[in-house]
């Protein structure tokens, strides 16, 4: 049995736009090639993005942002999406996280 594990990860980028708008994004690709099943140590601690099938992989992209909606900083909006397209997983498309937060002073609504 042979195993080959490769990961290509884009650096987490951060940029700011006018009006207090911060955005972070990242891109990641992972491939596992194996003559049989993937060893357990290659599947551990992957937060659900792993497969026991021999040859598998995914392409993952995420974006997180925060924006102040007014100049007095009473209203703000945070959002995020982390998605993956997978090969030889239980599902070909994985939503790792998807959220939006609206804040007014100390009150937060999370969806």
NUKOLLO-912189 format. One record per atom (N, C-alpha, C, O, CB): atom name; x negated, y, z. Coordinates in nm, 4 decimals. Glycine has a CB too. Layout:
% NUKOLLO-912189
CA, X, Y, Z
...
This chain:
% NUKOLLO-912189
N, -0.0837, -0.1168, 0.0000
CA, 0.0000, 0.0000, 0.0000
C, -0.0890, 0.1241, 0.0000
O, -0.1856, 0.1309, 0.0759
CB, 0.0957, -0.0008, 0.1211
N, -0.0584, 0.2183, -0.0811
CA, -0.1324, 0.3445, -0.0863
C, -0.0370, 0.4593, -0.0604
O, 0.0829, 0.4490, -0.0863
CB, -0.2035, 0.3625, -0.2229
N, -0.0900, 0.5663, -0.0103
CA, -0.0089, 0.6851, 0.0146
C, -0.0888, 0.8085, -0.0233
O, -0.2081, 0.8183, 0.0053
CB, 0.0362, 0.6923, 0.1630
N, -0.0228, 0.9004, -0.0867
CA, -0.0829, 1.0286, -0.1210
C, 0.0157, 1.1364, -0.0817
O, 0.1335, 1.1296, -0.1167
CB, -0.1195, 1.0373, -0.2732
N, -0.0312, 1.2340, -0.0106
CA, 0.0543, 1.3384, 0.0446
C, -0.0044, 1.4720, 0.0042
O, -0.1190, 1.5015, 0.0382
CB, 0.0670, 1.3267, 0.2002
N, 0.0711, 1.5535, -0.0676
CA, 0.0221, 1.6850, -0.1080
C, 0.1242, 1.7916, -0.0716
O, 0.2449, 1.7684, -0.0781
CB, -0.0078, 1.6884, -0.2594
N, 0.0755, 1.9061, -0.0340
CA, 0.1622, 2.0191, -0.0023
C, 0.1055, 2.1444, -0.0670
O, -0.0145, 2.1707, -0.0589
CB, 0.1763, 2.0378, 0.1513
N, 0.1909, 2.2200, -0.1303
CA, 0.1542, 2.3506, -0.1828
C, 0.2475, 2.4500, -0.1168
O, 0.3693, 2.4375, -0.1291
CB, 0.1635, 2.3568, -0.3405
N, 0.1938, 2.5470, -0.0479
CA, 0.2760, 2.6414, 0.0263
C, 0.2362, 2.7831, -0.0123
O, 0.1188, 2.8199, -0.0065
CB, 0.2617, 2.6198, 0.1791
N, 0.3342, 2.8607, -0.0513
CA, 0.3104, 3.0010, -0.0811
C, 0.2996, 3.0794, 0.0484
O, 0.3659, 3.0480, 0.1472
CB, 0.4223, 3.0581, -0.1702
N, 0.2176, 3.1789, 0.0470
CA, 0.2002, 3.2607, 0.1660
C, 0.3285, 3.3368, 0.1958
O, 0.3972, 3.3843, 0.1054
CB, 0.0824, 3.3579, 0.1486
N, 0.3589, 3.3472, 0.3238
CA, 0.4766, 3.4223, 0.3654
C, 0.4537, 3.5691, 0.3310
O, 0.3605, 3.6321, 0.3808
CB, 0.5052, 3.4037, 0.5182
N, 0.5387, 3.6215, 0.2466
CA, 0.5252, 3.7603, 0.2035
C, 0.6232, 3.8484, 0.2791
O, 0.7315, 3.8047, 0.3178
CB, 0.5479, 3.7729, 0.0519
N, 0.5843, 3.9699, 0.2988
CA, 0.6662, 4.0674, 0.3701
C, 0.6562, 4.1990, 0.2951
O, 0.5471, 4.2434, 0.2592
CB, 0.6209, 4.0832, 0.5195
N, 0.7683, 4.2593, 0.2725
CA, 0.7649, 4.3938, 0.2163
C, 0.8795, 4.4754, 0.2720
O, 0.9823, 4.4217, 0.3134
CB, 0.7713, 4.3897, 0.0629
N, 0.8603, 4.6034, 0.2721
CA, 0.9601, 4.6956, 0.3256
C, 1.0105, 4.7852, 0.2143
O, 0.9360, 4.8251, 0.1249
CB, 0.9019, 4.7800, 0.4411
N, 1.1366, 4.8151, 0.2221
CA, 1.1990, 4.9090, 0.1305
C, 1.2421, 5.0309, 0.2110
O, 1.2413, 5.0269, 0.3341
CB, 1.3204, 4.8442, 0.0556
N, 1.2789, 5.1371, 0.1448
CA, 1.3285, 5.2532, 0.2186
C, 1.4527, 5.2192, 0.3010
O, 1.5177, 5.1173, 0.2773
CB, 1.3598, 5.3673, 0.1221
N, 1.4839, 5.3019, 0.3942
CA, 1.6018, 5.2877, 0.4813
C, 1.5901, 5.1661, 0.5730
O, 1.6894, 5.0972, 0.5964
CB, 1.7292, 5.2764, 0.3966
N, 1.4707, 5.1388, 0.6250
CA, 1.4506, 5.0360, 0.7277
C, 1.4944, 4.8969, 0.6814
O, 1.5609, 4.8260, 0.7570
CB, 1.5264, 5.0736, 0.8537
N, 1.4597, 4.8571, 0.5619
CA, 1.4974, 4.7263, 0.5089
C, 1.3722, 4.6394, 0.4989
O, 1.2841, 4.6678, 0.4178
CB, 1.5673, 4.7398, 0.3695
N, 1.3630, 4.5341, 0.5802
CA, 1.2495, 4.4426, 0.5808
C, 1.2908, 4.3087, 0.5227
O, 1.3964, 4.2558, 0.5574
CB, 1.1941, 4.4248, 0.7231
N, 1.2089, 4.2537, 0.4350
CA, 1.2386, 4.1254, 0.3721
C, 1.1148, 4.0360, 0.3801
O, 1.0035, 4.0803, 0.3518
CB, 1.2837, 4.1449, 0.2240
N, 1.1350, 3.9094, 0.4191
CA, 1.0300, 3.8072, 0.4196
C, 1.0745, 3.6957, 0.3256
O, 1.1924, 3.6602, 0.3226
CB, 1.0025, 3.7521, 0.5655
N, 0.9809, 3.6406, 0.2490
CA, 1.0166, 3.5264, 0.1665
C, 0.8998, 3.4289, 0.1604
O, 0.7846, 3.4664, 0.1821
CB, 1.0571, 3.5717, 0.0250
N, 0.9318, 3.3012, 0.1302
CA, 0.8290, 3.1992, 0.1175
C, 0.8749, 3.0924, 0.0190
O, 0.9946, 3.0699, 0.0008
CB, 0.7964, 3.1366, 0.2548
N, 0.7779, 3.0273, -0.0439
CA, 0.8031, 2.9188, -0.1371
C, 0.7110, 2.8038, -0.0993
O, 0.5943, 2.8252, -0.0667
CB, 0.7808, 2.9638, -0.2857
N, 0.7638, 2.6810, -0.1037
CA, 0.6867, 2.5649, -0.0620
C, 0.7229, 2.4455, -0.1494
O, 0.8393, 2.4282, -0.1855
CB, 0.7116, 2.5331, 0.0871
N, 0.6248, 2.3634, -0.1837
CA, 0.6487, 2.2397, -0.2572
C, 0.5756, 2.1269, -0.1855
O, 0.4638, 2.1457, -0.1375
CB, 0.6019, 2.2518, -0.4062
N, 0.6383, 2.0097, -0.1781
CA, 0.5780, 1.8954, -0.1119
C, 0.6036, 1.7716, -0.1964
O, 0.7133, 1.7532, -0.2492
CB, 0.6339, 1.8775, 0.0318
N, 0.5018, 1.6865, -0.2091
CA, 0.5135, 1.5613, -0.2829
C, 0.4496, 1.4503, -0.2025
O, 0.3410, 1.4679, -0.1472
CB, 0.4483, 1.5721, -0.4225
N, 0.5159, 1.3364, -0.1956
CA, 0.4611, 1.2168, -0.1337
C, 0.4682, 1.1038, -0.2347
O, 0.5762, 1.0714, -0.2842
CB, 0.5371, 1.1803, -0.0028
N, 0.3536, 1.0433, -0.2659
CA, 0.3470, 0.9297, -0.3569
C, 0.3010, 0.8086, -0.2770
O, 0.2022, 0.8166, -0.2040
CB, 0.2510, 0.9581, -0.4777
N, 0.3710, 0.6973, -0.2901
CA, 0.3386, 0.5796, -0.2107
C, 0.3740, 0.4543, -0.2887
O, 0.4668, 0.4548, -0.3695
CB, 0.4125, 0.5821, -0.0756
N, 0.2990, 0.3456, -0.2642
CA, 0.3257, 0.2183, -0.3288
C, 0.4430, 0.1450, -0.2679
O, 0.4953, 0.0519, -0.3291
CB, 0.2047, 0.1320, -0.3228
N, 0.4850, 0.1832, -0.1519
CA, 0.5996, 0.1234, -0.0841
C, 0.6809, 0.2324, -0.0197
O, 0.7071, 0.3361, -0.0806
CB, 0.5553, 0.0196, 0.0207
N, 0.7212, 0.2087, 0.1050
CA, 0.7907, 0.3129, 0.1804
C, 0.6893, 0.4126, 0.2344
O, 0.5726, 0.3792, 0.2545
CB, 0.8740, 0.2517, 0.2960
N, 0.7344, 0.5339, 0.2575
CA, 0.6456, 0.6351, 0.3161
C, 0.6166, 0.6011, 0.4615
O, 0.7080, 0.5619, 0.5341
CB, 0.7082, 0.7764, 0.3055
N, 0.4923, 0.6150, 0.5062
CA, 0.4603, 0.5891, 0.6466
C, 0.5336, 0.6860, 0.7386
O, 0.5649, 0.7984, 0.6994
CB, 0.3092, 0.5991, 0.6697
N, 0.5606, 0.6420, 0.8600
CA, 0.6385, 0.7220, 0.9548
C, 0.5673, 0.8521, 0.9905
O, 0.6339, 0.9524, 1.0158
CB, 0.6659, 0.6417, 1.0816
N, 0.4352, 0.8535, 0.9933
CA, 0.3650, 0.9760, 1.0311
C, 0.3791, 1.0847, 0.9243
O, 0.3591, 1.2024, 0.9544
CB, 0.2172, 0.9462, 1.0558
N, 0.4132, 1.0480, 0.7996
CA, 0.4382, 1.1489, 0.6970
C, 0.5792, 1.2050, 0.7043
O, 0.6075, 1.3102, 0.6470
CB, 0.4139, 1.0905, 0.5599
N, 0.6684, 1.1350, 0.7748
CA, 0.8075, 1.1785, 0.7835
C, 0.8411, 1.2464, 0.9153
O, 0.9494, 1.3033, 0.9290
CB, 0.8982, 1.0614, 0.7637
N, 0.7518, 1.2416, 1.0115
CA, 0.7795, 1.2971, 1.1437
C, 0.7701, 1.4504, 1.1424
O, 0.6892, 1.5082, 1.0698
CB, 0.6817, 1.2387, 1.2472
N, 0.8530, 1.5139, 1.2227
CA, 0.8503, 1.6586, 1.2445
C, 0.8675, 1.7409, 1.1164
O, 0.7984, 1.8409, 1.0972
CB, 0.7211, 1.6965, 1.3103
N, 0.9578, 1.6998, 1.0306
CA, 0.9843, 1.7726, 0.9066
C, 1.1198, 1.8432, 0.9093
O, 1.1622, 1.8977, 0.8074
CB, 0.9783, 1.6775, 0.7881
N, 1.1879, 1.8433, 1.0223
CA, 1.3156, 1.9130, 1.0393
C, 1.4194, 1.8688, 0.9365
O, 1.4935, 1.9511, 0.8828
CB, 1.2945, 2.0633, 1.0295
N, 1.4243, 1.7383, 0.9093
CA, 1.5235, 1.6839, 0.8178
C, 1.4818, 1.6813, 0.6726
O, 1.5547, 1.6268, 0.5897
CB, 1.6471, 1.7607, 0.8297
N, 1.3676, 1.7381, 0.6384
CA, 1.3207, 1.7360, 0.4996
C, 1.2178, 1.6253, 0.4803
O, 1.0995, 1.6527, 0.4600
CB, 1.2605, 1.8727, 0.4601
N, 1.2623, 1.5016, 0.4865
CA, 1.1739, 1.3886, 0.4635
C, 1.2548, 1.2725, 0.4089
O, 1.3771, 1.2677, 0.4222
CB, 1.1004, 1.3482, 0.5930
N, 1.1844, 1.1796, 0.3475
CA, 1.2488, 1.0630, 0.2890
C, 1.1590, 0.9425, 0.3113
O, 1.0366, 0.9548, 0.3075
CB, 1.2776, 1.0843, 0.1376
N, 1.2183, 0.8264, 0.3345
CA, 1.1397, 0.7043, 0.3524
C, 1.1128, 0.6360, 0.2189
O, 1.0384, 0.5380, 0.2145
CB, 1.2118, 0.6080, 0.4469
N, 1.1708, 0.6848, 0.1112
CA, 1.1452, 0.6283, -0.0209
C, 1.0025, 0.6617, -0.0635
O, 0.9479, 0.7657, -0.0264
CB, 1.2476, 0.6817, -0.1249
N, 0.9438, 0.5729, -0.1412
CA, 0.8019, 0.5834, -0.1760
C, 0.7601, 0.7120, -0.2432
O, 0.6690, 0.7792, -0.1949
CB, 0.7658, 0.4726, -0.2632
N, 0.8220, 0.7477, -0.3504
CA, 0.7856, 0.8679, -0.4239
C, 0.8952, 0.9713, -0.4050
O, 1.0077, 0.9523, -0.4513
CB, 0.7632, 0.8372, -0.5746
N, 0.8633, 1.0797, -0.3378
CA, 0.9629, 1.1827, -0.3118
C, 0.8966, 1.3191, -0.3105
O, 0.7740, 1.3305, -0.3100
CB, 1.0355, 1.1567, -0.1786
N, 0.9790, 1.4213, -0.3101
CA, 0.9258, 1.5563, -0.3049
C, 1.0371, 1.6593, -0.3016
O, 1.1541, 1.6277, -0.3231
CB, 0.8349, 1.5817, -0.4232
N, 0.9988, 1.7821, -0.2744
CA, 1.0965, 1.8903, -0.2744
C, 1.0302, 2.0225, -0.3094
O, 0.9091, 2.0397, -0.2958
CB, 1.1658, 1.9002, -0.1384
N, 1.1127, 2.1139, -0.3542
CA, 1.0751, 2.2533, -0.3772
C, 1.1662, 2.3362, -0.2890
O, 1.2886, 2.3280, -0.2995
CB, 1.0872, 2.2947, -0.5301
N, 1.1067, 2.4157, -0.2026
CA, 1.1820, 2.4891, -0.1005
C, 1.1542, 2.6383, -0.1124
O, 1.0405, 2.6796, -0.1352
CB, 1.1458, 2.4388, 0.0413
N, 1.2584, 2.7184, -0.0970
CA, 1.2436, 2.8640, -0.1009
C, 1.3303, 2.9251, 0.0086
O, 1.4412, 2.8786, 0.0350
CB, 1.2826, 2.9211, -0.2411
N, 1.2787, 3.0286, 0.0710
CA, 1.3530, 3.0947, 0.1778
C, 1.3363, 3.2452, 0.1722
O, 1.2340, 3.2969, 0.1273
CB, 1.3084, 3.0429, 0.3132
N, 1.4389, 3.3138, 0.2186
CA, 1.4345, 3.4601, 0.2281
C, 1.5053, 3.5006, 0.3572
O, 1.6137, 3.4510, 0.3881
CB, 1.5016, 3.5285, 0.1022
N, 1.4437, 3.5899, 0.4308
CA, 1.4994, 3.6434, 0.5551
C, 1.4905, 3.7952, 0.5473
O, 1.3888, 3.8492, 0.5039
CB, 1.4236, 3.5878, 0.6819
N, 1.5943, 3.8631, 0.5885
CA, 1.5925, 4.0084, 0.5803
C, 1.6641, 4.0744, 0.6963
O, 1.7475, 4.0137, 0.7636
CB, 1.6542, 4.0530, 0.4516
N, 1.6296, 4.2000, 0.7179
CA, 1.6951, 4.2800, 0.8210
C, 1.7049, 4.4223, 0.7697
O, 1.6107, 4.4745, 0.7101
CB, 1.6177, 4.2740, 0.9571
N, 1.8194, 4.4847, 0.7929
CA, 1.8410, 4.6212, 0.7454
C, 1.9157, 4.7014, 0.8511
O, 2.0155, 4.6554, 0.9066
CB, 1.9194, 4.6213, 0.6119
N, 1.8668, 4.8204, 0.8780
CA, 1.9380, 4.9153, 0.9629
C, 2.0421, 4.9840, 0.8759
O, 2.0085, 5.0389, 0.7710
CB, 1.8401, 5.0197, 1.0290
N, 2.1678, 4.9816, 0.9179
CA, 2.2755, 5.0337, 0.8347
C, 2.3034, 5.1816, 0.8566
O, 2.3759, 5.2431, 0.7785
CB, 2.4000, 4.9560, 0.8599
N, 2.2467, 5.2392, 0.9616
CA, 2.2645, 5.3823, 0.9854
C, 2.1369, 5.4396, 1.0460
O, 2.0519, 5.3651, 1.0948
CB, 2.3861, 5.4086, 1.0785
N, 2.1238, 5.5704, 1.0428
CA, 2.0035, 5.6354, 1.0929
C, 1.9923, 5.6329, 1.2439
O, 1.8818, 5.6428, 1.2970
CB, 1.9990, 5.7763, 1.0457
N, 2.1029, 5.6200, 1.3142
CA, 2.0981, 5.6175, 1.4605
C, 2.0652, 5.4779, 1.5143
O, 2.0549, 5.4597, 1.6356
CB, 2.2313, 5.6652, 1.5180
N, 2.0489, 5.3797, 1.4259
CA, 2.0126, 5.2419, 1.4611
C, 2.1145, 5.1734, 1.5510
O, 2.0785, 5.0883, 1.6323
CB, 1.8788, 5.2406, 1.5289
N, 2.2395, 5.2095, 1.5368
CA, 2.3458, 5.1406, 1.6100
C, 2.3919, 5.0163, 1.5347
O, 2.4236, 4.9145, 1.5962
CB, 2.4646, 5.2350, 1.6337
N, 2.3955, 5.0241, 1.4033
CA, 2.4403, 4.9129, 1.3188
C, 2.3207, 4.8500, 1.2488
O, 2.2334, 4.9206, 1.1982
CB, 2.5448, 4.9609, 1.2149
N, 2.3169, 4.7161, 1.2459
CA, 2.2132, 4.6475, 1.1693
C, 2.2677, 4.5166, 1.1132
O, 2.3664, 4.4619, 1.1625
CB, 2.0887, 4.6211, 1.2570
N, 2.2019, 4.4686, 1.0105
CA, 2.2410, 4.3457, 0.9433
C, 2.1173, 4.2589, 0.9269
O, 2.0140, 4.3063, 0.8796
CB, 2.3078, 4.3751, 0.8056
N, 2.1267, 4.1313, 0.9658
CA, 2.0210, 4.0332, 0.9435
C, 2.0803, 3.9196, 0.8619
O, 2.1972, 3.8849, 0.8788
CB, 1.9608, 3.9809, 1.0788
N, 2.0003, 3.8619, 0.7736
CA, 2.0492, 3.7518, 0.6906
C, 1.9337, 3.6589, 0.6575
O, 1.8167, 3.6963, 0.6664
CB, 2.1157, 3.8049, 0.5607
N, 1.9692, 3.5372, 0.6193
CA, 1.8671, 3.4416, 0.5820
C, 1.9233, 3.3253, 0.5038
O, 2.0382, 3.2851, 0.5222
CB, 1.7970, 3.3913, 0.7036
N, 1.8405, 3.2722, 0.4164
CA, 1.8744, 3.1522, 0.3397
C, 1.7467, 3.0727, 0.3211
O, 1.6436, 3.1276, 0.2824
CB, 1.9402, 3.1878, 0.2012
N, 1.7534, 2.9437, 0.3485
CA, 1.6415, 2.8522, 0.3319
C, 1.6962, 2.7288, 0.2618
O, 1.7689, 2.6502, 0.3225
CB, 1.5737, 2.8159, 0.4701
N, 1.6620, 2.7110, 0.1340
CA, 1.7207, 2.6071, 0.0499
C, 1.6109, 2.5203, -0.0107
O, 1.4982, 2.5658, -0.0305
CB, 1.8076, 2.6697, -0.0613
N, 1.6448, 2.3949, -0.0400
CA, 1.5486, 2.3029, -0.1013
C, 1.6171, 2.2181, -0.2072
O, 1.7319, 2.1768, -0.1913
CB, 1.4835, 2.2126, 0.0053
N, 1.5451, 2.1931, -0.3150
CA, 1.5865, 2.0981, -0.4184
C, 1.4956, 1.9773, -0.4016
O, 1.3733, 1.9913, -0.4024
CB, 1.5771, 2.1603, -0.5657
N, 1.5549, 1.8572, -0.3861
CA, 1.4776, 1.7391, -0.3481
C, 1.4879, 1.6278, -0.4519
O, 1.5841, 1.6205, -0.5285
CB, 1.5241, 1.6877, -0.2132
N, 1.3854, 1.5406, -0.4525
CA, 1.3827, 1.4216, -0.5380
C, 1.3628, 1.2986, -0.4495
O, 1.2720, 1.2957, -0.3665
CB, 1.2693, 1.4317, -0.6464
N, 1.4467, 1.1986, -0.4670
CA, 1.4450, 1.0741, -0.3889
C, 1.4759, 1.0974, -0.2406
O, 1.4209, 1.0293, -0.1541
CB, 1.3091, 1.0064, -0.4026
N, 1.5622, 1.1916, -0.2124
CA, 1.6128, 1.2145, -0.0775
C, 1.7570, 1.1631, -0.0740
O, 1.8093, 1.1188, -0.1763
CB, 1.6044, 1.3677, -0.0371
N, 1.8210, 1.1686, 0.0422
CA, 1.9613, 1.1280, 0.0496
C, 2.0520, 1.2266, -0.0226
O, 2.1633, 1.1914, -0.0615
CB, 2.0047, 1.1147, 0.1949
N, 2.0054, 1.3492, -0.0407
CA, 2.0811, 1.4511, -0.1131
C, 1.9854, 1.5275, -0.2050
O, 1.8725, 1.5557, -0.1651
CB, 2.1534, 1.5486, -0.0140
N, 2.0277, 1.5613, -0.3263
CA, 1.9379, 1.6347, -0.4158
C, 1.9254, 1.7839, -0.3823
O, 1.8348, 1.8506, -0.4321
CB, 1.9859, 1.6200, -0.5575
N, 2.0143, 1.8361, -0.2992
CA, 2.0122, 1.9772, -0.2613
C, 2.0310, 1.9873, -0.1105
O, 2.1250, 1.9294, -0.0560
CB, 2.1226, 2.0579, -0.3369
N, 1.9434, 2.0597, -0.0426
CA, 1.9463, 2.0692, 0.1037
C, 1.9536, 2.2158, 0.1444
O, 1.8733, 2.2976, 0.0996
CB, 1.8214, 2.0009, 0.1669
N, 2.0503, 2.2484, 0.2296
CA, 2.0592, 2.3812, 0.2896
C, 2.0007, 2.3703, 0.4300
O, 2.0665, 2.3194, 0.5208
CB, 2.2083, 2.4349, 0.2925
N, 1.8776, 2.4176, 0.4483
CA, 1.8137, 2.4127, 0.5790
C, 1.8771, 2.5131, 0.6747
O, 1.9108, 2.4792, 0.7882
CB, 1.6638, 2.4396, 0.5659
N, 1.8929, 2.6354, 0.6287
CA, 1.9622, 2.7356, 0.7102
C, 2.0211, 2.8431, 0.6206
O, 1.9661, 2.8780, 0.5161
CB, 1.8664, 2.7985, 0.8139
N, 2.1343, 2.8940, 0.6652
CA, 2.2061, 2.9989, 0.5943
C, 2.2826, 3.0780, 0.7004
O, 2.3695, 3.0229, 0.7680
CB, 2.3032, 2.9397, 0.4829
N, 2.2510, 3.2059, 0.7153
CA, 2.3156, 3.2823, 0.8226
C, 2.3245, 3.4306, 0.7904
O, 2.2561, 3.4813, 0.7016
CB, 2.2404, 3.2633, 0.9527
N, 2.4104, 3.4984, 0.8648
CA, 2.4214, 3.6445, 0.8614
C, 2.4579, 3.6914, 1.0017
O, 2.5431, 3.6314, 1.0674
CB, 2.5283, 3.6924, 0.7555
N, 2.3944, 3.7972, 1.0472
CA, 2.4217, 3.8589, 1.1772
C, 2.4543, 4.0058, 1.1548
O, 2.3810, 4.0763, 1.0853
CB, 2.3004, 3.8428, 1.2748
N, 2.5625, 4.0512, 1.2127
CA, 2.5977, 4.1933, 1.2113
C, 2.5919, 4.2405, 1.3559
O, 2.6547, 4.1809, 1.4435
CB, 2.7411, 4.2190, 1.1467
N, 2.5169, 4.3471, 1.3811
CA, 2.4996, 4.3979, 1.5173
C, 2.5484, 4.5419, 1.5283
O, 2.5256, 4.6251, 1.4405
CB, 2.3523, 4.3888, 1.5598
N, 2.6164, 4.5677, 1.6396
CA, 2.6508, 4.7040, 1.6776
C, 2.6080, 4.7209, 1.8226
O, 2.6680, 4.6620, 1.9125
CB, 2.8050, 4.7337, 1.6582
N, 2.5046, 4.8009, 1.8457
CA, 2.4434, 4.8197, 1.9768
C, 2.4083, 4.6846, 2.0368
O, 2.3147, 4.6202, 1.9892
CB, 2.5374, 4.8979, 2.0708
N, 2.4788, 4.6392, 2.1386
CA, 2.4476, 4.5106, 2.2048
C, 2.5390, 4.3976, 2.1604
O, 2.5203, 4.2842, 2.2047
CB, 2.4574, 4.5259, 2.3554
N, 2.6365, 4.4237, 2.0751
CA, 2.7320, 4.3241, 2.0302
C, 2.6854, 4.2631, 1.8966
O, 2.6518, 4.3360, 1.8033
CB, 2.8731, 4.3871, 2.0160
N, 2.6837, 4.1296, 1.8881
CA, 2.6389, 4.0600, 1.7680
C, 2.7431, 3.9608, 1.7207
O, 2.7986, 3.8846, 1.8000
CB, 2.5068, 3.9889, 1.7936
N, 2.7691, 3.9622, 1.5920
CA, 2.8553, 3.8633, 1.5273
C, 2.7667, 3.7789, 1.4365
O, 2.7066, 3.8308, 1.3425
CB, 2.9727, 3.9318, 1.4460
N, 2.7583, 3.6484, 1.4644
CA, 2.6752, 3.5566, 1.3853
C, 2.7626, 3.4616, 1.3060
O, 2.8566, 3.4024, 1.3590
CB, 2.5795, 3.4770, 1.4761
N, 2.7309, 3.4481, 1.1798
CA, 2.8019, 3.3552, 1.0926
C, 2.6997, 3.2634, 1.0290
O, 2.7358, 3.1755, 0.9507
CB, 2.8853, 3.4302, 0.9842
